Amino acid sequence: MASKRRGLPEINAGSMADIAFLLLIFFLVTTTMDVDTGISRKLPPMPEEDQPEDDSQINAKNIYVVLINSNNQLLVEGELMDISQLKEGAKRFINNNGVREDLSENPEKAIISLQNDRGTAYKTYIRVQNELASAYNELRNESALEKFGERFIDLNKSQQKEIKKLFPQKISEAEPKNIGGDS
């Protein structure tokens, strides 16, 4: 009996590249990407180059200066303030309507100038942002209840736009720099 030696059969690998390509496409199409989230701010439009310079100056009393130093201390108008007091202070400033001479003339002219130190903790920065946004939200909600008898969130788009026009959110953020504490 003679035994014939056969070679091992080869596996056809010609379609392996096609299968790998199809799997790659499948995973690329079905994978979801994380969407970056953050604080929503609408930036002003870029000024046109041929636009003349605006001669109107912003009155200093209409600017509420909020600074956060590298020690995470809050300085509002040059005075130390606890973050828990910021919302009420901002509401008082925004909704002054010319009652006090040292506060804003009216909500449309009120600007909050926020600046932080490069060493400010992110958690502190976010807490300050939340307090300022909360001040505007509460003022808008109070105005909506007074004017329409409903909360701001429950109003239709045109009513919300009307309330936003009464209390425009004007928060000016300057680039971080070394303003105090650990320089």
Legacy VTK file of the C-alpha trace (Angstrom):
# vtk DataFile Version 3.0
C-alpha trace
ASCII
DATASET POLYDATA
POINTS 183 float
0.000 0.000 0.000
1.484 3.135 -1.070
0.619 6.227 0.776
0.337 9.416 -1.121
1.366 12.557 0.610
-0.900 15.409 0.031
-0.144 18.962 0.953
-2.361 20.769 3.372
-5.131 22.610 1.602
-4.671 26.390 1.529
-7.306 28.750 2.831
-8.400 31.337 0.346
-7.698 34.681 2.055
-8.645 36.863 -0.882
-11.898 38.006 0.679
-10.412 38.696 4.143
-9.542 42.259 3.190
-13.113 42.806 2.012
-14.523 41.481 5.280
-12.148 43.611 7.367
-13.098 46.688 5.342
-16.822 45.989 5.799
-16.359 45.539 9.562
-14.428 48.815 9.734
-17.200 50.659 7.894
-19.830 49.029 10.120
-18.114 50.148 13.332
-17.476 53.654 12.010
-21.138 54.070 11.072
-22.599 52.609 14.271
-20.244 54.270 16.767
-21.566 57.368 18.504
-19.244 60.228 19.283
-19.446 62.145 22.536
-20.691 65.646 21.993
-18.766 68.311 23.848
-20.934 70.217 26.248
-20.205 73.433 27.999
-21.603 76.767 28.943
-23.684 78.197 26.148
-22.758 81.724 25.276
-23.747 83.594 22.163
-20.828 85.630 20.944
-21.464 89.005 19.350
-21.054 89.159 15.564
-17.738 90.266 14.136
-17.748 94.000 13.400
-17.616 94.925 9.753
-14.301 96.403 8.670
-15.782 99.489 7.048
-18.060 100.173 10.026
-17.282 103.490 11.773
-16.189 103.366 15.391
-19.013 103.648 17.913
-18.656 106.916 19.808
-21.076 105.945 22.571
-19.328 104.951 25.751
-20.710 102.467 28.241
-21.412 104.178 31.527
-19.207 102.671 34.263
-22.146 102.333 36.639
-23.762 99.900 34.166
-20.864 97.443 34.536
-20.882 94.927 37.397
-17.257 93.839 37.802
-16.834 90.261 39.042
-13.292 88.938 39.587
-12.169 85.512 40.775
-8.564 85.424 41.967
-6.199 82.446 42.125
-7.237 81.802 45.748
-10.811 81.280 44.468
-11.972 84.426 46.238
-14.785 86.376 44.634
-14.301 90.130 44.340
-17.422 92.023 43.248
-16.907 95.722 42.599
-13.623 95.425 44.524
-15.239 93.945 47.659
-14.935 90.339 48.852
-18.204 88.454 48.461
-19.287 84.887 49.094
-20.440 83.043 45.968
-23.773 82.308 47.650
-24.470 86.078 47.720
-23.579 86.661 44.054
-26.992 85.803 42.614
-28.853 88.314 44.799
-26.199 90.964 44.190
-26.409 90.457 40.426
-30.232 90.562 40.507
-30.138 93.803 42.500
-27.652 95.298 40.003
-29.520 94.184 36.861
-33.021 95.085 38.027
-32.129 98.429 39.620
-33.947 100.612 37.053
-32.118 103.736 38.231
-33.262 103.488 41.860
-29.740 103.482 43.289
-27.111 105.720 41.755
-24.316 103.157 42.142
-26.172 100.392 40.219
-27.275 99.993 36.592
-29.684 102.366 34.899
-31.905 99.530 33.621
-31.690 95.807 32.701
-31.038 96.546 29.000
-27.884 98.520 29.860
-26.614 96.237 32.660
-23.424 94.358 31.773
-21.699 91.831 33.997
-17.944 91.797 33.441
-16.464 88.473 34.546
-12.743 87.894 34.792
-10.829 85.118 36.441
-7.230 84.408 37.303
-5.299 81.702 35.488
-5.050 79.868 38.817
-8.806 79.867 39.473
-10.260 76.427 40.092
-12.640 75.256 37.372
-15.219 74.322 40.010
-15.247 77.906 41.336
-15.516 79.339 37.826
-18.519 77.107 37.064
-20.196 78.006 40.383
-19.869 81.715 39.560
-21.231 81.126 36.039
-24.179 79.189 37.490
-24.986 81.964 39.968
-24.944 84.621 37.241
-27.103 82.524 34.900
-29.448 81.778 37.805
-29.839 85.518 38.492
-30.973 86.125 34.910
-33.247 83.053 34.989
-34.948 84.205 38.191
-35.459 87.750 36.884
-36.928 86.394 33.648
-39.156 83.980 35.549
-40.432 86.722 37.893
-41.149 89.002 34.935
-42.941 86.201 33.042
-45.120 85.402 36.060
-45.976 89.076 36.493
-46.658 89.766 32.816
-48.139 86.481 31.535
-49.005 84.526 34.690
-46.756 81.628 33.642
-43.183 80.570 34.278
-40.635 81.641 31.651
-40.029 78.069 30.511
-43.768 77.565 29.853
-44.133 80.626 27.614
-44.301 80.384 23.833
-41.349 81.543 21.717
-42.623 85.081 21.104
-43.397 85.633 24.795
-39.961 84.289 25.776
-38.373 86.624 23.246
-40.259 89.549 24.786
-39.018 88.666 28.297
-35.461 88.134 27.019
-35.623 91.604 25.499
-36.504 93.017 28.940
-33.636 91.101 30.580
-30.921 90.493 27.967
-28.135 88.332 29.337
-25.011 90.441 28.912
-22.043 88.672 30.463
-18.682 89.876 29.200
-15.848 87.444 29.835
-12.306 88.684 29.566
-9.322 86.464 28.932
-7.898 85.013 32.170
-4.832 86.696 33.592
-2.964 86.995 36.857
-5.123 89.334 38.954
-4.211 88.367 42.456
-3.262 85.738 44.963
-0.563 83.328 43.822
1.011 85.174 40.876
LINES 1 184
183 0 1 2 3 4 5 6 7 8 9 10 11 12 13 14 15 16 17 18 19 20 21 22 23 24 25 26 27 28 29 30 31 32 33 34 35 36 37 38 39 40 41 42 43 44 45 46 47 48 49 50 51 52 53 54 55 56 57 58 59 60 61 62 63 64 65 66 67 68 69 70 71 72 73 74 75 76 77 78 79 80 81 82 83 84 85 86 87 88 89 90 91 92 93 94 95 96 97 98 99 100 101 102 103 104 105 106 107 108 109 110 111 112 113 114 115 116 117 118 119 120 121 122 123 124 125 126 127 128 129 130 131 132 133 134 135 136 137 138 139 140 141 142 143 144 145 146 147 148 149 150 151 152 153 154 155 156 157 158 159 160 161 162 163 164 165 166 167 168 169 170 171 172 173 174 175 176 177 178 179 180 181 182
